Amino acid sequence: MEAVLDVYQRPYDPNHPLLCLDESPKQLISEVRTPIVTAQGTTLVDYEYQREGVCDIYMVCEPLVGRRYVSVRDSHTRLDWAAVVIDVVTNHYPHATKITLVQDNLSAHQVSALYELLPPEQARALVEKLEVVFTPKHGSWLNMAEVELSVLARQCTDERVAKKSILVEKVQAWEKRRNAEQVKIVWQFTTADARIKLRHLYPTIVS
């Protein structure tokens, strides 16, 4: 926990950006009956629906500058994670000397998966460019990408979406709008705060 919080206190460095990565499943659902719009403009949706599969939404955000990159994938595997990381690092941060990546410690988050998608020399170069910082078990709330996923859900993906292509269009429009607004995340919970408010999580010193 303190490792993550200390990273959040670093000053902004364009050559060493801070990125946070998280993912969330999205159930694709189609309507069984056509929604009805009342005279007052309220849309009434029938409680019945048809399941159309599941997609995974990957969120990578740079909270200090208000930038985020969202991608929709068919599954949530180590290769999906690797593909997202490769895209972000090579296409959006090609000139960064180092990238700090905060993420939770899921089994799919395997750096070795980069070697399954890239030649060894390219994979090694990318690995050396990354400083991976894991959130602790049961501490995913420390990942600022989770905040962005929550905003995305409220503003964009909370309604029923039947097809992946529609979901991609909606997510891309949200990403473009939010990046244009340069909405940053101001993280205020520090290591000093944690030692006071979460002192019950710290081990007892043996005298």
C-alpha positions as CSV (number, residue, x, y, z in Angstrom):
1,M,0.0,0.0,0.0
2,E,2.7,2.5,0.9
3,A,4.6,1.7,-2.3
4,V,1.5,2.8,-4.3
5,L,0.9,5.9,-2.2
6,D,4.5,7.0,-2.4
7,V,4.3,6.7,-6.2
8,Y,1.2,9.0,-6.2
9,Q,3.2,11.7,-4.4
10,R,5.9,11.9,-7.1
11,P,5.9,15.2,-9.1
12,Y,4.9,15.1,-12.8
13,D,7.7,14.1,-15.1
14,P,6.8,13.8,-18.9
15,N,9.8,11.5,-19.4
16,H,8.6,9.2,-16.6
17,P,4.8,9.2,-16.7
18,L,2.6,7.5,-14.1
19,L,-0.1,5.2,-15.6
20,C,-2.8,3.2,-13.9
21,L,-4.4,0.2,-15.5
22,D,-7.6,-1.7,-14.6
23,E,-10.3,-3.7,-16.5
24,S,-13.9,-4.4,-16.0
25,P,-16.4,-6.8,-17.7
26,K,-19.4,-5.5,-19.6
27,Q,-22.4,-7.7,-20.3
28,L,-23.8,-7.2,-23.7
29,I,-27.6,-7.1,-23.6
30,S,-30.3,-6.6,-26.3
31,E,-33.9,-5.6,-25.8
32,V,-36.6,-8.2,-26.1
33,R,-39.2,-5.5,-26.5
34,T,-38.8,-2.1,-28.1
35,P,-38.5,0.6,-25.3
36,I,-41.4,3.1,-25.0
37,V,-40.9,6.8,-24.8
38,T,-43.7,8.6,-22.8
39,A,-45.2,12.0,-23.6
40,Q,-42.9,13.4,-20.9
41,G,-39.8,12.1,-22.6
42,T,-39.1,9.2,-20.2
43,T,-37.9,6.0,-21.7
44,L,-39.5,2.9,-20.3
45,V,-37.4,-0.3,-20.7
46,D,-38.9,-3.8,-20.2
47,Y,-37.2,-5.8,-17.5
48,E,-36.7,-8.7,-19.9
49,Y,-33.6,-8.8,-22.0
50,Q,-31.4,-11.1,-24.1
51,R,-27.8,-11.9,-23.2
52,E,-25.4,-11.3,-26.1
53,G,-22.1,-12.2,-24.5
54,V,-19.4,-10.3,-22.4
55,C,-16.7,-7.9,-23.3
56,D,-13.8,-6.6,-21.2
57,I,-13.1,-2.9,-21.0
58,Y,-9.5,-2.0,-20.3
59,M,-8.8,1.4,-18.8
60,V,-5.3,3.0,-18.8
61,C,-5.2,6.5,-17.4
62,E,-2.5,9.1,-16.7
63,P,-4.2,10.9,-13.8
64,L,-1.7,13.8,-13.5
65,V,-2.4,15.2,-17.0
66,G,-6.0,14.0,-17.4
67,R,-5.5,11.5,-20.2
68,R,-7.0,8.0,-20.6
69,Y,-7.0,5.3,-23.2
70,V,-9.9,2.8,-23.3
71,S,-10.1,-0.4,-25.3
72,V,-12.8,-3.1,-25.6
73,R,-11.6,-6.6,-26.0
74,D,-13.4,-10.0,-26.3
75,S,-11.7,-11.6,-23.3
76,H,-9.6,-11.0,-20.2
77,T,-6.4,-13.0,-20.6
78,R,-2.7,-12.4,-20.2
79,L,-2.4,-11.8,-23.9
80,D,-5.2,-9.2,-23.8
81,W,-3.3,-7.4,-21.0
82,A,-0.1,-7.7,-22.9
83,A,-1.7,-6.3,-26.1
84,V,-3.1,-3.3,-24.2
85,V,0.3,-2.5,-22.6
86,I,2.2,-2.8,-25.9
87,D,-0.3,-0.5,-27.6
88,V,-0.1,2.2,-24.9
89,V,3.7,2.1,-24.4
90,T,4.6,2.0,-28.1
91,N,1.9,4.2,-29.6
92,H,1.2,6.8,-26.9
93,Y,4.5,7.0,-24.9
94,P,7.2,6.1,-27.4
95,H,9.6,8.8,-26.1
96,A,9.2,8.1,-22.3
97,T,12.4,6.8,-20.7
98,K,10.5,5.0,-18.0
99,I,6.8,4.4,-17.3
100,T,5.4,3.6,-13.8
101,L,2.4,1.3,-14.2
102,V,0.1,0.8,-11.2
103,Q,-2.2,-2.2,-11.4
104,D,-3.7,-5.0,-9.3
105,N,-1.9,-8.3,-8.9
106,L,-4.1,-10.5,-11.1
107,S,-2.8,-13.7,-12.6
108,A,-3.5,-12.2,-16.1
109,H,-1.0,-9.4,-15.5
110,Q,2.1,-11.3,-16.5
111,V,5.0,-9.5,-17.9
112,S,6.2,-12.8,-19.5
113,A,3.1,-12.5,-21.8
114,L,4.9,-9.7,-23.7
115,Y,7.3,-12.3,-25.0
116,E,4.4,-14.2,-26.5
117,L,3.5,-11.2,-28.7
118,L,6.9,-9.6,-29.4
119,P,10.3,-10.8,-30.5
120,P,12.6,-11.3,-27.4
121,E,14.6,-8.1,-27.9
122,Q,11.5,-6.0,-28.3
123,A,9.8,-7.6,-25.3
124,R,12.9,-7.1,-23.1
125,A,13.2,-3.4,-24.2
126,L,9.5,-2.9,-23.2
127,V,10.0,-4.7,-19.9
128,E,13.0,-2.5,-19.0
129,K,10.9,0.6,-19.7
130,L,8.2,-0.4,-17.2
131,E,8.2,0.0,-13.4
132,V,5.3,-2.1,-12.3
133,V,3.7,-1.3,-8.9
134,F,1.0,-3.7,-7.7
135,T,-1.8,-2.7,-5.4
136,P,-2.1,-5.0,-2.3
137,K,-4.6,-7.8,-2.0
138,H,-8.1,-6.4,-1.2
139,G,-6.6,-2.9,-2.0
140,S,-7.8,-2.4,-5.6
141,W,-9.4,0.9,-4.4
142,L,-5.8,2.3,-4.5
143,N,-5.8,2.0,-8.3
144,M,-6.9,5.3,-9.8
145,A,-7.9,3.5,-13.0
146,E,-10.8,2.1,-11.0
147,V,-12.0,5.6,-10.4
148,E,-12.0,6.2,-14.2
149,L,-13.9,3.0,-14.8
150,S,-16.5,4.1,-12.3
151,V,-16.9,7.4,-14.1
152,L,-17.1,5.5,-17.5
153,A,-19.9,3.3,-16.1
154,R,-21.9,6.2,-14.8
155,Q,-21.5,8.4,-17.9
156,C,-21.4,5.9,-20.8
157,T,-21.9,2.2,-20.2
158,D,-24.7,2.0,-17.6
159,E,-27.4,1.4,-20.2
160,R,-28.0,-1.8,-22.2
161,V,-25.7,-2.3,-25.2
162,A,-26.4,-5.1,-27.6
163,K,-23.2,-5.3,-29.7
164,K,-19.5,-4.9,-29.2
165,S,-19.3,-2.5,-32.1
166,I,-21.8,-0.2,-30.4
167,L,-19.9,-0.4,-27.1
168,V,-16.7,0.5,-28.9
169,E,-18.3,3.6,-30.5
170,K,-19.7,4.8,-27.2
171,V,-16.5,4.3,-25.3
172,Q,-14.4,6.0,-27.9
173,A,-16.7,9.0,-27.9
174,W,-16.5,9.2,-24.1
175,E,-12.7,8.9,-24.2
176,K,-12.4,11.7,-26.8
177,R,-14.6,14.0,-24.8
178,R,-13.0,13.4,-21.4
179,N,-9.5,13.8,-22.8
180,A,-10.5,17.0,-24.5
181,E,-11.6,18.3,-21.1
182,Q,-8.3,17.0,-19.5
183,V,-10.1,15.8,-16.4
184,K,-7.4,15.0,-13.9
185,I,-7.6,12.9,-10.7
186,V,-6.5,14.7,-7.6
187,W,-5.3,12.0,-5.2
188,Q,-5.2,13.2,-1.6
189,F,-4.8,10.0,0.5
190,T,-1.1,9.8,1.5
191,T,1.1,7.4,3.3
192,A,0.9,9.6,6.4
193,D,-2.9,9.4,6.3
194,A,-2.7,5.6,5.9
195,R,-0.6,5.2,9.0
196,I,-3.2,7.0,11.0
197,K,-6.5,6.0,9.5
198,L,-5.5,2.4,8.6
199,R,-3.2,1.7,11.5
200,H,-5.2,-1.4,12.4
201,L,-3.8,-2.9,9.2
202,Y,-0.2,-2.5,10.3
203,P,1.5,-5.3,12.2
204,T,2.0,-4.9,15.9
205,I,5.7,-4.2,16.8
206,V,7.1,-6.9,18.9
207,S,9.1,-5.5,21.9
